[in-house]
Amino acid sequence: QLQLVESGGGLVQPGESLRLSCAASGRLFSYATMGWYRQAPGKQRELVASITASSITNYADFAKDRFTISRENTKQTVYLQMNSLKPEDTAVYYCNGAWATRNYWGQGTQVTVSS
């Protein structure tokens, strides 16, 4: 019902920017709360940001000053603009779609911030 594919990850230096994209297919996208999560090695997966079907956003404390989540329902795509990246942002970033009791996950995209 909802398939998610992330892209846009890569290797960047501290202070640089990256824009992640999550391409969704399926009829549920317009109704789903979409989110970006990340998981660093040896750590729990954590919420980065989320956006509801009505475009209400929520950010983790570490993300609110630097990251921006957005969605384009006509393109069935959700974005995460990441600015001023820090080494501690290094993680696999996952796209999530939540609808009712259902959760859908993408395969993840690696973001590495290093000199």
DSSP file (Angstrom, degrees, kcal/mol; ACC not computed):
  #  RESIDUE AA STRUCTURE BP1 BP2  ACC     N-H-->O    O-->H-N    N-H-->O    O-->H-N    TCO  KAPPA ALPHA  PHI   PSI    X-CA   Y-CA   Z-CA
    1    1 A Q              0   0    0      0, 0.0    27,-1.2     0, 0.0     2,-0.3   0.000 360.0 360.0 360.0 -24.6    0.0    0.0    0.0
    2    2 A L        -     0   0    0     24,-0.1     2,-0.4    25,-0.1    24,-0.2  -0.851 360.0-175.4-152.0 112.4    3.0    2.3    0.5
    3    3 A Q  E     -A   25   0A   0     22,-2.8    22,-2.1    -2,-0.3     2,-0.4  -0.917  10.7-162.2-110.3 135.0    6.4    1.7   -0.9
    4    4 A L  E     -A   24   0A   0     -2,-0.4   103,-0.4   101,-0.4     2,-0.4  -0.948  10.9-176.2-125.3 134.5    9.2    4.1    0.0
    5    5 A V  E     -A   23   0A   0     18,-1.8    18,-2.7    -2,-0.4     2,-0.2  -0.972  13.1-154.3-132.6 117.5   12.6    4.6   -1.6
    6    6 A E  E     +A   22   0A   0     -2,-0.4     2,-0.3    16,-0.2    16,-0.2  -0.554  19.1 164.5 -88.9 154.1   15.1    7.0   -0.2
    7    7 A S  E     +A   21   0A   0     14,-2.1    14,-2.7    -2,-0.2   102,-0.1  -0.968  39.8  69.5-155.9 167.0   17.9    8.8   -2.1
    8    8 A G        +     0   0    0      1,-0.3    11,-0.3    -2,-0.3    14,-0.1   0.328  61.8 131.3 104.9  -6.2   20.3   11.6   -1.7
    9    9 A G        +     0   0    0     12,-0.1    -1,-0.3     9,-0.1     2,-0.3  -0.194  23.1 121.4 -71.8 170.5   22.6   10.3    0.9
   10   10 A G  E     -d  111   0B   0    100,-0.7   102,-2.7    99,-0.1     2,-0.5  -0.987  60.3 -49.9 165.3-168.1   26.3   10.5    0.6
   11   11 A L  E     +d  112   0B   0     -2,-0.3     2,-0.3   100,-0.2   102,-0.2  -0.873  55.1 163.7-101.8 123.5   29.6   11.7    2.0
   12   12 A V  E     -d  113   0B   0    100,-2.8   102,-2.5    -2,-0.5     3,-0.1  -0.921  34.6-112.8-134.4 161.0   29.8   15.3    3.0
   13   13 A Q    >   -     0   0    0     -2,-0.3     3,-2.1   100,-0.2    72,-0.2  -0.587  50.6 -78.9 -89.1 155.8   32.1   17.5    5.1
   14   14 A P  T 3  S+     0   0    0      0, 0.0    72,-0.2     0, 0.0    -1,-0.1  -0.247 118.4  26.8 -53.2 138.0   31.0   19.2    8.3
   15   15 A G  T 3  S+     0   0    0     70,-3.1    69,-0.6     1,-0.3    71,-0.1   0.199  97.4 114.6  92.5 -15.0   29.1   22.3    7.6
   16   16 A E    <   -     0   0    0     -3,-2.1    69,-2.3    69,-0.2    -1,-0.3  -0.245  59.8-120.5 -83.6 175.7   27.8   21.2    4.2
   17   17 A S        -     0   0    0     66,-0.2     2,-0.3    67,-0.2    66,-0.2  -0.793  21.0-174.2-119.8 158.4   24.2   20.4    3.2
   18   18 A L  E     - B   0  82A   0     64,-2.5    64,-3.3    -2,-0.3     2,-0.5  -0.990  12.9-149.9-149.4 144.3   22.4   17.5    1.9
   19   19 A R  E     - B   0  81A   0     -2,-0.3     2,-0.3   -11,-0.3    62,-0.2  -0.965  13.6-159.9-121.2 116.6   18.9   17.0    0.7
   20   20 A L  E     - B   0  80A   0     60,-2.8    60,-2.2    -2,-0.5     2,-0.4  -0.710   5.2-160.0 -93.4 144.9   17.3   13.6    1.1
   21   21 A S  E     -AB   7  79A   0    -14,-2.7   -14,-2.1    -2,-0.3     2,-0.5  -0.948   8.6-162.7-123.9 146.3   14.3   12.5   -0.9
   22   22 A C  E     -AB   6  78A   0     56,-2.1    56,-1.9    -2,-0.4     2,-0.5  -0.948   9.9-158.8-128.8 109.9   11.8    9.8   -0.3
   23   23 A A  E     -AB   5  77A   0    -18,-2.7   -18,-1.8    -2,-0.5     2,-0.4  -0.785  13.2-162.8 -92.0 125.2    9.8    8.6   -3.3
   24   24 A A  E     -A    4   0A   0     52,-3.0     2,-0.4    -2,-0.5   -20,-0.2  -0.834  11.6-170.2-111.7 144.7    6.5    7.0   -2.4
   25   25 A S  E     +A    3   0A   0    -22,-2.1   -22,-2.8    -2,-0.4     2,-0.2  -0.997  45.7  65.4-130.0 139.8    4.2    4.8   -4.4
   26   26 A G  S >  S-     0   0    0     -2,-0.4     3,-0.9   -24,-0.2   -24,-0.1  -0.466  84.2 -88.2 127.5 157.8    0.8    3.7   -3.3
   27   27 A R  T 3  S+     0   0    0      1,-0.2     3,-0.3    -2,-0.2     4,-0.2   0.610 110.6  68.4 -75.7 -12.9   -2.5    5.2   -2.5
   28   28 A L  T >>  +     0   0    0    -27,-1.2     3,-1.4     1,-0.2     4,-1.1   0.573  69.4  94.1 -86.1  -8.7   -1.8    6.0    1.2
   29   29 A F  G X4 S+     0   0    0     -3,-0.9     3,-1.0     1,-0.3    -1,-0.2   0.891  82.5  51.3 -55.2 -47.5    0.8    8.7    0.7
   30   30 A S  G 34 S+     0   0    0     -3,-0.3    -1,-0.3     1,-0.3    -2,-0.1   0.719 116.2  42.5 -64.1 -20.7   -1.6   11.7    0.9
   31   31 A Y  G <4 S+     0   0    0     -3,-1.4    22,-0.3    -4,-0.2    -1,-0.3   0.544  98.1  95.0-100.3  -9.9   -3.1   10.4    4.1
   32   32 A A  S << S-     0   0    0     -4,-1.1     2,-0.6    -3,-1.0    67,-0.2  -0.536  72.4-125.9 -91.4 147.0    0.0    9.3    5.9
   33   33 A T  E     -E   98   0B   0     65,-2.5    65,-2.8    -2,-0.2     2,-0.3  -0.809  35.0-152.5 -80.2 125.4    2.2   11.0    8.4
   34   34 A M  E     +EF  97  51B   0     17,-2.7    17,-3.1    -2,-0.6     2,-0.3  -0.782  17.8 176.2-104.5 145.9    5.6   10.9    6.9
   35   35 A G  E     -EF  96  50B   0     61,-2.6    61,-2.9    -2,-0.3     2,-0.5  -0.979  27.3-136.0-146.5 158.2    8.8   10.9    8.9
   36   36 A W  E     +EF  95  49B   0     13,-3.0    12,-3.2    -2,-0.3    13,-1.6  -0.973  26.7 178.8-113.3 130.1   12.5   10.7    8.7
   37   37 A Y  E     -EF  94  47B   0     57,-2.8    57,-3.1    -2,-0.5     2,-0.3  -0.847   9.0-157.2-121.6 160.9   14.4    8.6   11.2
   38   38 A R  E     -EF  93  46B   0      8,-2.5     8,-2.8    -2,-0.3     2,-0.4  -0.986   6.2-164.1-140.5 154.2   18.0    7.8   11.6
   39   39 A Q  E     -E   92   0B   0     53,-2.0    53,-2.2    -2,-0.3     6,-0.2  -0.944   6.1-161.6-141.3 116.4   20.1    5.1   13.1
   40   40 A A    >   -     0   0    0      4,-0.4     3,-2.2    -2,-0.4    51,-0.1  -0.588  46.6 -75.1 -88.9 157.3   23.8    5.4   13.9
   41   41 A P  T 3  S+     0   0    0      0, 0.0    -1,-0.1     0, 0.0     3,-0.1  -0.275 118.6   6.2 -55.2 130.6   25.9    2.2   14.4
   42   42 A G  T 3  S+     0   0    0      1,-0.2     2,-0.3    -3,-0.1    -2,-0.0   0.542 113.4 101.6  75.4   7.2   25.2    0.7   17.8
   43   43 A K  S <  S-     0   0    0     -3,-2.2    -1,-0.2     1,-0.1     2,-0.1  -0.808  75.4 -97.5-123.2 163.5   22.3    3.1   18.6
   44   44 A Q        -     0   0    0     -2,-0.3    -4,-0.4     1,-0.1     2,-0.3  -0.382  44.8 -99.2 -72.7 152.5   18.6    3.1   18.5
   45   45 A R        -     0   0    0     -6,-0.2     2,-0.3    -2,-0.1    -6,-0.2  -0.569  48.5-167.1 -69.4 135.2   16.6    4.4   15.6
   46   46 A E  E     -F   38   0B   0     -8,-2.8    -8,-2.5    -2,-0.3     2,-0.2  -0.942  23.7-105.0-131.4 149.7   15.4    7.9   16.4
   47   47 A L  E     +F   37   0B   0     -2,-0.3   -10,-0.3   -10,-0.2     3,-0.1  -0.509  29.7 176.7 -70.2 134.6   13.0   10.4   14.9
   48   48 A V  E     -     0   0B   0    -12,-3.2    12,-2.5     1,-0.4     2,-0.3   0.796  65.3 -29.4 -98.9 -52.8   14.5   13.2   13.0
   49   49 A A  E     -FG  36  59B   0    -13,-1.6   -13,-3.0    10,-0.2    -1,-0.4  -0.979  54.4-160.1-162.5 155.8   11.4   15.0   11.8
   50   50 A S  E     -FG  35  58B   0      8,-2.4     8,-2.1    -2,-0.3     2,-0.4  -0.962   1.6-162.3-140.4 159.5    7.8   14.2   10.8
   51   51 A I  E     -FG  34  57B   0    -17,-3.1   -17,-2.7    -2,-0.3     6,-0.2  -0.977  15.4-139.8-145.7 129.1    5.1   15.9    8.8
   52   52 A T    >   -     0   0    0      4,-2.3     3,-1.9    -2,-0.4   -19,-0.1  -0.184  36.1 -95.7 -80.9 175.9    1.4   15.1    8.9
   53   53 A A  T 3  S+     0   0    0    -22,-0.3   -21,-0.1     1,-0.3    -1,-0.1   0.771 129.3  50.3 -62.5 -25.8   -1.0   14.9    6.0
   54   54 A S  T 3  S-     0   0    0      2,-0.1    -1,-0.3   -23,-0.1     3,-0.1   0.179 124.0-105.7 -98.1  16.2   -1.9   18.5    6.7
   55   55 A S    <   +     0   0    0     -3,-1.9     2,-0.5     1,-0.3    -2,-0.1   0.738  65.1 153.9  69.4  27.6    1.8   19.6    6.8
   56   56 A I        -     0   0    0      2,-0.0    -4,-2.3     1,-0.0     2,-0.3  -0.775  31.2-151.2 -82.1 128.0    2.2   20.0   10.5
   57   57 A T  E     -G   51   0B   0     -2,-0.5     2,-0.3    -6,-0.2    -6,-0.2  -0.687  18.7-172.2-107.6 155.3    5.8   19.4   11.3
   58   58 A N  E     -G   50   0B   0     -8,-2.1    -8,-2.4    -2,-0.3     2,-0.4  -0.993   9.2-167.4-143.4 138.2    7.7   18.1   14.3
   59   59 A Y  E     -G   49   0B   0     -2,-0.3   -10,-0.2   -10,-0.2     2,-0.1  -0.952  24.3-117.6-129.9 145.0   11.4   18.0   14.8
   60   60 A A    >>  -     0   0    0    -12,-2.5     4,-1.6    -2,-0.4     3,-1.5  -0.430  41.4-107.8 -65.9 155.1   13.8   16.4   17.2
   61   61 A D  T 34 S+     0   0    0      1,-0.3     4,-0.4     2,-0.2     3,-0.2   0.875 119.8  53.1 -56.6 -39.3   15.8   19.0   19.2
   62   62 A F  T 34 S+     0   0    0      1,-0.2    -1,-0.3     2,-0.1     4,-0.1   0.689 115.2  41.8 -70.2 -15.8   18.9   18.3   17.3
   63   63 A A  T X> S+     0   0    0     -3,-1.5     4,-3.3   -15,-0.2     3,-1.2   0.679  87.6  85.6-104.1 -20.9   17.2   18.9   14.0
   64   64 A K  T 3< S+     0   0    0     -4,-1.6    -2,-0.1     1,-0.3    -1,-0.1   0.745  96.1  40.2 -64.4 -26.6   14.9   21.9   14.5
   65   65 A D  T 34 S+     0   0    0     -4,-0.4    -1,-0.3     1,-0.1    -2,-0.1   0.603 129.4  26.5 -93.4 -12.3   17.5   24.6   13.8
   66   66 A R  T <4 S+     0   0    0     -3,-1.2    17,-1.7    -4,-0.1     2,-0.3   0.659 108.2  64.6-124.0 -25.9   19.2   22.9   10.9
   67   67 A F  E  <  -C   82   0A   0     -4,-3.3     2,-0.4    15,-0.2    15,-0.2  -0.758  52.1-165.0-111.3 152.2   16.8   20.5    9.1
   68   68 A T  E     -C   81   0A   0     13,-2.2    13,-3.0    -2,-0.3     2,-0.4  -0.985   4.6-159.8-136.5 125.6   13.6   21.0    7.2
   69   69 A I  E     +C   80   0A   0     -2,-0.4     2,-0.3    11,-0.2    11,-0.2  -0.835  21.0 162.2-101.9 142.4   11.0   18.4    6.3
   70   70 A S  E     -C   79   0A   0      9,-1.7     9,-2.7    -2,-0.4     2,-0.3  -0.959  20.1-150.8-150.4 165.9    8.6   19.0    3.5
   71   71 A R  E     -C   78   0A   0     -2,-0.3     2,-0.5     7,-0.2     7,-0.2  -0.996   9.5-158.5-143.6 148.6    6.3   17.0    1.3
   72   72 A E  E >>> -C   77   0A   0      5,-2.9     5,-1.8    -2,-0.3     4,-0.8  -0.917   9.4-170.9-124.3 101.6    4.8   17.3   -2.2
   73   73 A N  T 345S+     0   0    0     -2,-0.5     3,-0.4     1,-0.3    -1,-0.1   0.838  84.0  58.7 -65.8 -33.4    1.7   15.2   -2.4
   74   74 A T  T 345S+     0   0    0      1,-0.2    -1,-0.3    -3,-0.1   -44,-0.0   0.814 115.8  36.3 -65.8 -28.3    1.3   15.6   -6.1
   75   75 A K  T <45S-     0   0    0     -3,-0.7    -1,-0.2     2,-0.2   -51,-0.2   0.453 105.0-131.0 -98.3  -4.1    4.8   14.1   -6.5
   76   76 A Q  T  <5 +     0   0    0     -4,-0.8   -52,-3.0    -3,-0.4     2,-0.4   0.934  63.8 130.8  50.8  51.7    4.3   11.7   -3.7
   77   77 A T  E   < -BC  23  72A   0     -5,-1.8    -5,-2.9   -54,-0.2     2,-0.4  -0.992  44.0-161.6-137.1 139.9    7.7   12.7   -2.3
   78   78 A V  E     -BC  22  71A   0    -56,-1.9   -56,-2.1    -2,-0.4     2,-0.3  -0.956  15.9-159.3-119.3 143.4    8.9   13.8    1.1
   79   79 A Y  E     -BC  21  70A   0     -9,-2.7    -9,-1.7    -2,-0.4     2,-0.4  -0.840  15.5-159.3-122.2 154.7   12.2   15.7    1.6
   80   80 A L  E     -BC  20  69A   0    -60,-2.2   -60,-2.8    -2,-0.3     2,-0.6  -0.906  11.1-161.8-132.5 107.7   14.6   16.3    4.3
   81   81 A Q  E     -BC  19  68A   0    -13,-3.0   -13,-2.2    -2,-0.4     2,-0.6  -0.801  10.9-167.3 -88.2 121.4   16.8   19.3    3.8
   82   82 A M  E     +BC  18  67A   0    -64,-3.3   -64,-2.5    -2,-0.6     2,-0.3  -0.948   8.1 178.6-117.3 118.2   19.8   19.1    6.1
   83   83 A N        +     0   0    0    -17,-1.7   -66,-0.2    -2,-0.6   -67,-0.1  -0.759  60.3  20.2-114.0 161.8   22.1   22.1    6.6
   84   84 A S  S    S-     0   0    0    -69,-0.6    -1,-0.2    -2,-0.3   -67,-0.2   0.903  83.7-158.1  49.4  50.6   25.1   22.6    8.7
   85   85 A L        -     0   0    0    -69,-2.3   -70,-3.1    -3,-0.2   -69,-0.2  -0.260   7.7-158.8 -65.3 144.8   25.8   18.9    9.0
   86   86 A K    >   -     0   0    0    -72,-0.2     3,-2.3    -3,-0.1     4,-0.3  -0.834  31.9-109.2-120.3 156.7   27.9   17.6   11.8
   87   87 A P  G >  S+     0   0    0      0, 0.0     3,-1.8     0, 0.0    26,-0.4   0.845 117.6  63.3 -54.4 -33.8   29.8   14.4   12.2
   88   88 A E  G 3  S+     0   0    0      1,-0.3   -48,-0.0    24,-0.1    -3,-0.0   0.570  88.6  70.4 -70.9  -6.9   27.2   13.2   14.8
   89   89 A D  G <   +     0   0    0     -3,-2.3    -1,-0.3    24,-0.1     2,-0.2   0.540  69.9 121.4 -81.0  -7.5   24.6   13.4   12.0
   90   90 A T    <   +     0   0    0     -3,-1.8     2,-0.3    -4,-0.3    22,-0.2  -0.390  40.4 106.1 -60.5 123.7   26.3   10.3   10.5
   91   91 A A  E    S- H   0 111B   0     20,-2.0    20,-2.7    -2,-0.2     2,-0.6  -0.969  75.9 -80.2-177.6 170.9   23.7    7.6   10.3
   92   92 A V  E     -EH  39 110B   0    -53,-2.2   -53,-2.0    -2,-0.3     2,-0.5  -0.868  47.2-146.7 -88.7 127.0   21.4    5.6    8.0
   93   93 A Y  E     -EH  38 109B   0     16,-2.9    16,-2.1    -2,-0.6     2,-0.4  -0.847  14.0-164.1-102.9 129.0   18.4    7.7    7.3
   94   94 A Y  E     -E   37   0B   0    -57,-3.1   -57,-2.8    -2,-0.5     2,-0.4  -0.886  14.1-137.5-116.2 140.6   15.1    6.0    6.8
   95   95 A C  E     -E   36   0B   0     -2,-0.4    11,-2.1   -59,-0.2     2,-0.4  -0.786  24.8-167.2 -91.7 138.6   11.8    7.3    5.4
   96   96 A N  E     -EI  35 105B   0    -61,-2.9   -61,-2.6    -2,-0.4     2,-0.5  -0.977  13.5-165.2-130.3 140.3    8.7    6.3    7.3
   97   97 A G  E     -EI  34 104B   0      7,-2.3     7,-2.6    -2,-0.4     2,-0.5  -0.994   9.6-168.4-123.8 127.6    5.0    6.4    6.5
   98   98 A A  E     +EI  33 103B   0    -65,-2.8   -65,-2.5    -2,-0.5     2,-0.4  -0.959  12.8 165.2-120.2 127.4    2.5    6.0    9.2
   99   99 A W  E >   - I   0 102B   0      3,-2.5     3,-2.9    -2,-0.5     2,-0.1  -0.962  65.4 -45.5-143.5 122.5   -1.2    5.4    8.5
  100  100 A A  T 3  S-     0   0    0     -2,-0.4     0, 0.0     1,-0.3     0, 0.0  -0.381 124.7 -23.2  53.6-121.9   -3.6    4.2   11.1
  101  101 A T  T 3  S+     0   0    0     -2,-0.1     2,-0.3    -3,-0.1    -1,-0.3   0.344 119.1 100.6 -96.6   5.9   -1.8    1.3   12.8
  102  102 A R  E <   -I   99   0B   0     -3,-2.9    -3,-2.5     2,-0.0     2,-0.4  -0.725  49.4-168.9-100.8 141.5    0.4    0.7    9.8
  103  103 A N  E     -I   98   0B   0     -2,-0.3     2,-0.4    -5,-0.2    -5,-0.2  -0.990   1.7-166.6-127.4 136.9    4.0    1.7    9.4
  104  104 A Y  E     -I   97   0B   0     -7,-2.6    -7,-2.3    -2,-0.4     2,-0.4  -0.953   6.7-163.1-123.9 143.0    6.0    1.5    6.2
  105  105 A W  E     -I   96   0B   0     -2,-0.4  -101,-0.4    -9,-0.2    -9,-0.2  -0.951  11.5-138.6-129.8 144.0    9.8    1.9    5.9
  106  106 A G        -     0   0    0    -11,-2.1  -101,-0.2    -2,-0.4     3,-0.1  -0.280  36.5-102.9 -83.7-179.0   12.2    2.5    3.1
  107  107 A Q        -     0   0    0   -103,-0.4  -102,-0.1     1,-0.1   -13,-0.1   0.636  62.3-117.5 -83.5 -14.5   15.5    0.8    2.8
  108  108 A G        -     0   0    0    -13,-0.1     2,-0.4     1,-0.1   -14,-0.2   0.088  15.5-124.2  94.7 152.5   17.5    3.7    4.1
  109  109 A T  E     - H   0  93B   0    -16,-2.1   -16,-2.9  -102,-0.1     2,-0.3  -1.000  24.7-119.9-135.5 135.2   20.2    5.9    2.7
  110  110 A Q  E     - H   0  92B   0     -2,-0.4  -100,-0.7   -18,-0.2     2,-0.5  -0.560  23.4-171.3 -80.7 130.1   23.6    6.4    4.3
  111  111 A V  E     -dH  10  91B   0    -20,-2.7   -20,-2.0    -2,-0.3     2,-0.5  -0.987   5.6-177.3-118.1 121.7   24.7    9.9    5.3
  112  112 A T  E     -d   11   0B   0   -102,-2.7  -100,-2.8    -2,-0.5     2,-0.6  -0.979   8.4-169.4-123.0 123.4   28.3   10.3    6.4
  113  113 A V  E     +d   12   0B   0     -2,-0.5     2,-0.3   -26,-0.4  -100,-0.2  -0.938  32.5 133.9-113.8 110.6   29.6   13.6    7.6
  114  114 A S              0   0    0   -102,-2.5    -2,-0.1    -2,-0.6   -28,-0.0  -0.997 360.0 360.0-157.1 150.2   33.4   13.5    7.9
  115  115 A S              0   0    0     -2,-0.3  -102,-0.1  -102,-0.2    -1,-0.1   0.418 360.0 360.0 -84.1 360.0   36.5   15.5    7.1
